Amino acid sequence: MDEWLPVKDWPTDVVREWHASAPVPYCWSYDSVPGAGDWRGNTRCSCALCSSASLPDLLLSSGRRPRLVDLYAEVETVRGDSFRADRRIADLIRHATSCGIDPGVVCPDDGPEFAALENQVRAALKEEPRKKPELARDSGRRPVCDGCS
C-alpha cells in the first residue's frame, strides 16, 4: 500500500503540486466539471456512492449519478435497510436537491452496463434478503445538514 498509494498521507496542497507534473492521469471527478482544474469536486476518488465517503462527496455523487442513487434508494425501500447505519439514501437525495448542490456534470448511466446492473439488482430484490436489515443499522436518521454551512 505504501508503494501503490503513496499520496494517501500527503496534504492536499502537496498532492495538487505533485499532479502538475505527475505521470499519473488526473481524474476529472476532483474538479467541479471535467477539465476545470479547480479541485472543487470530490475530495477523494472511490466508488461513486462509497459507504465510507464524506457527506459532501455523497451529496455531490448523488447529483452526478442520479440513476445510480435512485437504484440505491430502490434497494433501501424494498429491503427496509439503510445505505449506512447513520445515513439513508432518501435523505441524501432530498438534501442534495433542496440545497441546490450543483454536481457540475451528470453521468447519464444510459449504457448497456447500467441496464445490466439494474436488471441484476431488481432480480436480487425478488429474492429473500441474506440478512435481516435491522441487524445492520440503527435508525439511519443522522441529521444530514446543519443549515448548509
N, C-alpha and C positions, 0 to 999 in steps of 0.2 A: 504494500500500500504506500509506503513512503517513496517508492520509486515511481509508481503509476500515478499517484495523486500528490505530487509534491506541493501543490498550491493549497492543499486543504487547511494548512495552518497559517497561510500568508494573510496579511491585512489586505483589504480590498484595493487600496491605492497601489500596493506592490503588484497585485495581480494585473491591474489595469496597465501599469507601466510595462510589465513583462509581455503582455499581449501585444503591445505596439510592435514588437519585433519577433514574436514567437513563431515557431514553426507549426504550431497547433492552430487549426482554424478557430476563429472566434464565432461563437454561437449567437445568432440573432436574438434569441429569447432573453438575453441580458439587456436588450435595448427596448425602448418604447415601441419602435417599429423596426423592421429589418433595415440595416444599413445606417441607422441613426448614429450609432457610436456614442450614445448618451448614457448608457448604463442605467436606464430608468425602467427596466423590465424586471424579470425575475432576479432574485438575489442569489439563486443557485439553480443549476440545471439538474433535473432529475425527471421522473415521470411527471406528466402534466398535472395530475392530481395526486401527488405523493402524500401519503398519510403522515409523513414526517416534515412536510413543508410548513413554512411560516404562514401566518394568516394573510399577510399581503400577497404572498405568492399564490396561495389558494384562491384568493379573490381575483387576482389577475388571470389565473388559469381558467377560472370559471367563465370569464369573458372571452378568453382566447379559444376555448374549446367547448362551446355551448352544447353541441350534440353529445359530447362525452360526459359533461357534467349532468345533462339530462338523463343519460343512461345510468349514471351512478344514483341519481335521485329515484329512478325507477326501481333499482335494486333495493334501495333504502325503504321505499314504500311497500314493495311486495314482501320483503323479508322482515320488515319491522326493526331492522338493525340501523345503527348509525355509522356514518363514514369513519369517524373516530369516536372514542369514548366521550370526548368533550365537544364534538362538532357534528352537526347534521348538514348534509349537502344542501337540503332545502333552505336552511338558514344562510348558508354561504351564497347561494343563488340570490336570495331575497336581498341580502346586504349589498352584494356587488351591483345589483340593479338599482336599489334605492339610493345608493351613494354616487351613482353615475360614474363608476370606475371605468376609465377608457382603456380597453385592452390593447389599443394600438393596432393590433392585427387580429383577425378572426380566422381560425383554421376551419374550413368548411366540413372536414371529415365526411366528404361525399364520395369517397372511392370504394372500391370493392373490399378493401381490407376492413374498413369500418363497418360496412354492411355485414361482413362475415362475423365481426366481433359482436354486433348487435344480435345476430342470429344465435350465436353461441351463448350469450348472456341470457337471452329470453328462453332458450331451451333449458338452461340450467335453472332458471327461476321456476320452471314447471316441476322440477324435481324437489324432493324433500330436502330441507336445509341440512347441512352436515353438522351444525351446532345450533344450540338454542341461542337466539340473539341476545337475550338478557344476560347470558354468561359473559359476554364480551363488551358490555357497555354500562355506563351509568345513565343518567338522563339524556346525555347527548345535547344538553342545552346550556352550554357555557356561553355567556354573552359574546356576541361577535364584535360589537362596536362600543367604543366609549365616546361616541359622538363624532366619529370620523376625524379624529385628531391625526 
